[in-house]
Amino acid sequence: MSTNSVRIVTDSACDLPQAVADEWGISIVPLTIRIDGHEYVDRADLTPAEFWVKCAVSATLPETAAPPPGLFEATYRQLAAEGATSVVVINLSSGLSATMQSAQLAARDVASNGIKVTVVDSCSATLGLGVIVADCARLARGGASHDAVVERATDLATRTKVWGALDTLENLKKGGRIGGAKALLASALAIKPIIEVRDGKVEQGGKQRTRSKALAFLVETLIAAGPIENLMVMHADCSDVDAFVEMLRPHYAGQIVVGDIGPVVGTHAGRGTIGFAYSVL
């Protein structure tokens, strides 16, 4: 191990494929999900496929909870024991969850033991967070300094975009975000809402009448973004994800990572959500 070993920690809202996390030595601290009174540890107790099966038979929306500070603290201490010289933590947007607060509390607790930890707000979610984490992990693996990795994470947080097309309004309806009548009306009109993560919050990015028009809109959004890097596609149990990736390929020369939308984001977005994340150059 090099004399400078900066390690990257994130949370399970990153939705990174485990193979990517393993390749770059990324530690993922899990959130928990409660479904019908049962609590599950994200990624450990519940795969995305299992999550969707449980959601289909549940009358209420699952609830998600941030990891306790102790879970982050244990991760920092473990990395230090493995020889890490410092830790950079990149979390789900603080505007969407208390996860970052837990990471910060834990960072303060280990500071007295000489473990240097810096926590960065991704201002993003799902593979938007994943994009930033994977990029910073590659930089750290290349021997970059702690400050350089923090600077990179902070910079990427300002230029990483997340766009998605929802397939159903059922989760919004269950969550009480829109009235039942509106949900029924919107479903009858087959409106497919487009969402965007903007300034750390989920905002409406538009709406299309059909799934095919929603996907075409996303492709046009990618083209309009200009030069980009780190393109990743995320989906919530979508049979058309391969076709969507093929729609994007002519417009992006690099590798396209594909990841499942996990329970943390899926709870709110709903099954059938599809989209992408990328960093603007």
C-alpha positions in Angstrom: 0.0 0.0 0.0 1.3 3.5 -0.9 2.2 6.0 1.8 -0.8 8.0 0.7 -3.9 5.9 0.9 -7.1 7.9 0.7 -10.2 5.7 0.9 -13.7 6.5 -0.3 -16.9 5.9 1.7 -20.4 6.5 0.5 -23.9 5.2 1.4 -26.3 2.8 -0.3 -28.2 5.5 -2.1 -25.3 5.6 -4.6 -26.8 2.5 -6.4 -23.4 1.6 -7.7 -23.1 -2.0 -8.9 -21.1 -4.0 -6.3 -18.5 -4.9 -8.9 -17.7 -1.2 -9.4 -17.5 -0.7 -5.6 -15.2 -3.8 -5.3 -13.0 -2.7 -8.2 -12.2 0.7 -6.7 -12.3 -0.2 -3.0 -15.4 1.9 -2.2 -17.0 1.3 1.2 -20.8 1.5 1.2 -22.6 2.2 4.4 -26.2 0.9 4.2 -29.5 2.8 4.9 -32.3 0.7 6.3 -35.8 0.1 4.7 -38.9 -0.7 6.7 -41.7 -2.5 4.8 -44.9 -3.5 6.6 -43.2 -3.4 10.0 -40.1 -5.4 9.0 -36.7 -3.7 8.8 -34.1 -4.6 6.2 -30.5 -3.5 5.7 -30.1 -2.2 2.2 -27.9 -4.3 -0.1 -27.4 -6.9 2.6 -30.9 -8.1 3.5 -32.7 -6.9 0.4 -31.8 -7.0 -3.3 -33.7 -4.6 -5.7 -35.6 -7.5 -7.1 -36.8 -8.7 -3.7 -37.7 -5.1 -2.8 -40.0 -4.7 -5.8 -41.7 -8.0 -5.0 -42.4 -6.8 -1.5 -43.6 -3.4 -2.7 -46.1 -5.0 -5.1 -48.0 -6.6 -2.2 -47.7 -3.7 0.3 -50.5 -1.2 0.6 -48.2 1.4 2.1 -44.9 3.0 0.9 -41.7 1.6 2.5 -39.9 4.0 4.9 -36.1 4.6 4.7 -33.8 5.6 7.5 -30.3 7.0 7.5 -27.5 4.9 8.9 -26.7 5.6 12.6 -23.4 7.5 13.1 -21.9 4.3 14.7 -22.1 2.5 11.4 -20.0 5.2 9.7 -17.6 5.3 12.7 -17.0 1.6 12.5 -16.3 1.9 8.8 -13.8 4.8 9.3 -12.0 2.8 12.0 -11.9 -0.3 9.9 -10.3 1.6 7.0 -7.8 3.2 9.3 -6.9 -0.3 10.6 -6.3 -1.4 7.0 -3.8 1.4 6.5 -5.9 4.3 5.1 -4.1 7.6 5.8 -7.5 9.4 5.4 -11.1 9.0 4.4 -13.3 11.1 2.1 -17.0 10.4 2.5 -19.4 11.4 -0.3 -23.1 11.2 0.7 -26.6 11.3 -0.6 -27.8 15.0 -0.9 -28.3 16.5 2.5 -31.5 18.0 1.1 -33.0 14.5 0.8 -31.7 12.6 3.8 -30.0 12.9 7.2 -27.4 10.4 6.1 -24.7 13.1 5.7 -25.4 14.3 9.2 -24.6 10.8 10.6 -21.4 10.7 8.6 -20.3 14.1 10.0 -21.1 13.1 13.6 -19.0 10.0 13.1 -16.1 12.0 11.6 -16.0 14.2 14.6 -16.0 11.2 16.9 -12.9 9.6 15.3 -11.0 12.9 14.9 -9.6 12.5 18.5 -8.0 9.2 17.3 -6.2 11.0 14.6 -8.3 9.6 11.8 -8.8 12.3 9.2 -12.2 12.3 7.6 -13.8 14.8 5.3 -17.5 14.6 4.4 -18.8 16.0 1.1 -22.4 16.6 0.1 -22.9 15.1 -3.4 -26.1 17.3 -3.9 -27.2 14.2 -5.8 -28.8 10.8 -5.5 -28.7 7.3 -7.1 -26.1 7.0 -9.8 -25.5 10.8 -9.7 -23.9 10.1 -6.3 -22.4 6.9 -7.9 -20.7 8.9 -10.6 -19.0 11.2 -8.1 -18.0 8.4 -5.8 -16.5 6.2 -8.6 -14.6 9.1 -10.2 -13.1 10.1 -6.8 -12.2 6.5 -6.0 -10.3 6.2 -9.3 -8.5 9.4 -8.4 -7.6 8.2 -4.9 -6.4 4.9 -6.3 -4.1 6.8 -8.5 -2.3 8.3 -5.5 -4.1 11.7 -5.3 -3.9 13.6 -2.0 -6.8 13.9 0.4 -7.3 17.6 -0.5 -7.3 16.8 -4.3 -9.9 14.1 -3.8 -12.1 16.4 -1.7 -11.7 19.2 -4.3 -12.7 16.7 -7.1 -15.8 15.6 -5.2 -16.9 19.2 -4.5 -16.3 20.1 -8.1 -18.3 17.1 -9.5 -21.2 17.9 -7.1 -21.7 21.1 -9.1 -21.7 19.6 -12.5 -23.2 16.1 -12.1 -26.7 15.8 -13.5 -29.4 13.2 -12.9 -32.5 12.8 -15.1 -35.2 10.1 -14.9 -38.6 9.2 -16.3 -41.1 7.8 -13.9 -43.3 5.0 -15.2 -46.0 5.2 -12.5 -47.5 7.8 -10.2 -48.5 5.1 -7.7 -45.7 5.8 -5.3 -46.4 9.5 -5.3 -50.0 8.7 -4.7 -49.2 6.3 -1.8 -46.9 8.9 -0.3 -49.6 11.5 -0.3 -47.6 13.8 -2.6 -50.6 14.3 -4.9 -54.3 13.8 -4.4 -55.9 10.5 -5.4 -58.1 12.1 -8.0 -55.1 13.8 -9.6 -53.2 10.6 -9.7 -56.1 8.8 -11.4 -56.5 11.6 -13.9 -52.8 11.6 -14.7 -52.7 7.8 -15.0 -55.7 8.0 -17.4 -53.8 10.4 -19.6 -50.7 8.2 -19.3 -48.5 11.1 -18.3 -44.9 10.1 -17.7 -43.3 12.7 -15.4 -39.7 13.6 -16.0 -37.6 14.3 -12.9 -34.3 16.0 -12.4 -32.0 16.3 -9.4 -31.3 20.0 -9.2 -29.4 21.7 -6.4 -29.7 18.6 -4.2 -33.5 18.4 -4.6 -35.8 16.4 -6.8 -37.6 18.7 -9.3 -40.0 18.2 -12.1 -38.1 18.2 -15.4 -41.1 17.9 -17.7 -43.8 15.4 -18.7 -44.4 13.2 -21.7 -47.5 11.3 -22.8 -45.9 7.9 -23.4 -42.9 5.8 -22.3 -41.3 6.0 -25.8 -41.6 9.8 -25.8 -40.2 10.0 -22.3 -37.1 8.0 -23.4 -36.7 10.1 -26.5 -36.9 13.2 -24.3 -34.1 11.8 -22.1 -31.9 11.1 -25.2 -32.4 14.7 -26.4 -31.5 16.0 -23.0 -28.2 14.1 -23.1 -27.4 15.4 -26.6 -28.2 19.0 -25.5 -25.9 18.7 -22.5 -22.9 18.9 -24.8 -19.6 17.1 -23.9 -20.0 14.9 -20.8 -18.1 12.2 -18.9 -19.0 9.4 -16.5 -22.3 8.4 -18.1 -24.3 5.8 -16.0 -27.8 4.5 -16.6 -30.1 3.5 -13.7 -33.3 1.6 -13.8 -36.0 0.2 -11.5 -36.6 -3.3 -12.8 -37.0 -2.1 -16.4 -37.3 -4.6 -19.3 -36.4 -1.9 -21.7 -33.1 -0.8 -20.1 -30.9 -2.5 -22.8 -32.9 -0.8 -25.6 -32.5 2.6 -23.7 -28.7 2.1 -23.5 -28.6 1.4 -27.2 -30.4 4.7 -27.8 -27.7 6.5 -25.9 -24.6 4.8 -27.4 -24.4 6.9 -30.6 -24.1 10.0 -28.4 -21.4 8.8 -25.9 -18.1 7.1 -26.8 -17.2 5.9 -23.3 -18.3 2.9 -21.3 -21.8 3.1 -20.0 -22.2 1.7 -16.5 -25.7 0.3 -15.8 -27.0 0.0 -12.2 -30.2 -0.9 -10.4 -32.2 1.8 -8.6 -32.2 0.4 -5.0 -34.8 0.6 -2.3 -33.7 4.0 -1.0 -34.5 5.9 -4.2 -36.9 3.3 -5.6 -39.3 3.9 -2.6 -40.0 7.4 -3.9 -39.5 7.0 -7.7 -41.4 3.7 -8.2 -40.9 0.6 -10.3 -40.2 1.3 -14.0 -38.2 4.5 -13.4 -35.4 4.8 -15.8 -32.8 7.5 -16.4 -29.1 8.4 -16.3 -26.4 10.4 -14.5 -23.4 12.2 -16.0 -21.0 15.0 -15.4 -20.9 18.0 -17.7 -17.4 18.8 -18.9 
